[in-house]
Amino acid sequence: MSQGEYVAAVYGVVFVVVLVYVAIMAAKLVRLEREMAELLELARRRAATALTDEPVPTA
């Protein structure tokens, strides 16, 4: 293998590693957004039931 092929191979490996890292971060972001939406909905329900003095429903 020539030096140019080694450089190309290293660039390919680095590209794959960065691509995997970005995919993992995107998956975590999606999960965090979903959890945040669930928490916001729970807070809204609790605020609404606090105003009407009804018991908080349990999941």
VOBA-1610 file (N, C-alpha, C; in pm, whole numbers, padded with zeros to 5 digits, always signed):
BEGIN
Met+00085-00119+00000Met+00000+00000+00000Met+00089+00124+00000Ser+00047+00222-00076Ser+00123+00346-00080Ser+00077+00439+00031Gln+00152+00544+00052Gln+00117+00639+00157Gln-00017+00705+00130Gly-00046+00731+00007Gly-00175+00791-00029Gly-00292+00701+00007Glu-00277+00573-00010Glu-00384+00480+00025Glu-00404+00474+00177Tyr-00292+00481+00251Tyr-00304+00484+00397Tyr-00377+00609+00444Val-00343+00722+00385Val-00410+00848+00420Val-00559+00839+00388Ala-00592+00784+00273Ala-00733+00770+00236Ala-00805+00677+00332Ala-00738+00570+00374Ala-00799+00476+00470Ala-00823+00543+00604Val-00728+00622+00649Val-00744+00692+00778Val-00858+00793+00768Tyr-00864+00868+00659Tyr-00975+00962+00640Tyr-01109+00887+00642Gly-01114+00772+00579Gly-01237+00693+00579Gly-01277+00649+00718Val-01181+00603+00796Val-01210+00560+00933Val-01258+00677+01017Val-01190+00791+01006Val-01231+00910+01082Val-01372+00953+01040Phe-01401+00949+00912Phe-01534+00986+00865Phe-01641+00895+00924Val-01616+00765+00927Val-01712+00670+00982Val-01732+00695+01131Val-01623+00719+01204Val-01633+00746+01348Val-01716+00871+01374Val-01691+00977+01299Val-01767+01101+01315Val-01914+01078+01279Leu-01938+01002+01174Leu-02076+00972+01133Leu-02151+00895+01242Val-02085+00797+01302Val-02147+00721+01411Val-02174+00812+01531Tyr-02079+00898+01563Tyr-02096+00992+01675Tyr-02217+01083+01652Val-02228+01137+01533Val-02341+01226+01501Val-02473+01149+01509Ala-02475+01025+01463Ala-02597+00945+01470Ala-02637+00918+01616Ile-02540+00889+01701Ile-02569+00866+01843Ile-02623+00993+01907Met-02563+01107+01878Met-02609+01234+01935Met-02751+01268+01884Ala-02779+01239+01759Ala-02913+01265+01705Ala-03017+01178+01775Ala-02982+01052+01800Ala-03075+00962+01870Ala-03099+01010+02012Lys-02996+01056+02079Lys-03013+01109+02215Lys-03098+01234+02215Leu-03079+01319+02115Leu-03158+01441+02105Leu-03306+01410+02085Val-03336+01313+02001Val-03475+01273+01978Val-03537+01221+02108Arg-03459+01138+02181Arg-03510+01085+02308Arg-03533+01197+02409Leu-03441+01291+02419Leu-03457+01402+02513Leu-03576+01490+02476Glu-03596+01514+02347Glu-03712+01594+02305Glu-03842+01523+02341Arg-03846+01391+02324Arg-03966+01315+02359Arg-03992+01321+02510Glu-03887+01304+02589Glu-03903+01310+02735Glu-03945+01450+02779Met-03890+01553+02714Met-03927+01690+02749Met-04074+01716+02718Ala-04122+01664+02606Ala-04263+01680+02572Ala-04352+01609+02674Glu-04310+01490+02719Glu-04387+01418+02821Glu-04391+01496+02952Leu-04277+01553+02992Leu-04272+01631+03116Leu-04356+01757+03105Leu-04353+01822+02988Leu-04435+01941+02968Leu-04583+01907+02977Glu-04622+01797+02918Glu-04763+01755+02925Glu-04803+01723+03069Leu-04716+01656+03143Leu-04744+01626+03283Leu-04757+01754+03364Ala-04670+01850+03341Ala-04677+01978+03413Ala-04806+02052+03380Arg-04846+02048+03253Arg-04971+02115+03214Arg-05092+02049+03281Arg-05092+01914+03284Arg-05204+01845+03348Arg-05210+01876+03497Arg-05095+01878+03561Arg-05092+01908+03705Arg-05136+02051+03732Ala-05096+02143+03648Ala-05137+02282+03665Ala-05287+02295+03644Ala-05341+02225+03546Ala-05484+02232+03520Ala-05564+02171+03635Thr-05516+02060+03690Thr-05590+01998+03800Thr-05573+02078+03928Ala-05463+02149+03944Ala-05445+02233+04063Ala-05544+02349+04060Leu-05575+02397+03942Leu-05671+02507+03931Leu-05813+02461+03957Thr-05845+02336+03926Thr-05982+02288+03943Thr-06000+02208+04072Asp-05893+02192+04150Asp-05897+02118+04277Asp-05940+01973+04261Glu-05915+01917+04145Glu-05944+01775+04124Glu-05819+01694+04156Pro-05835+01568+04195Pro-05717+01487+04221Pro-05637+01463+04093Val-05506+01450+04108Val-05419+01428+03993Val-05431+01282+03951Pro-05467+01257+03824Pro-05477+01117+03778Pro-05339+01052+03773Thr-05334+00926+03809Thr-05207+00854+03801Thr-05203+00774+03672Ala-05083+00759+03621Ala-05066+00686+03495Ala-05072+00543+03525
//
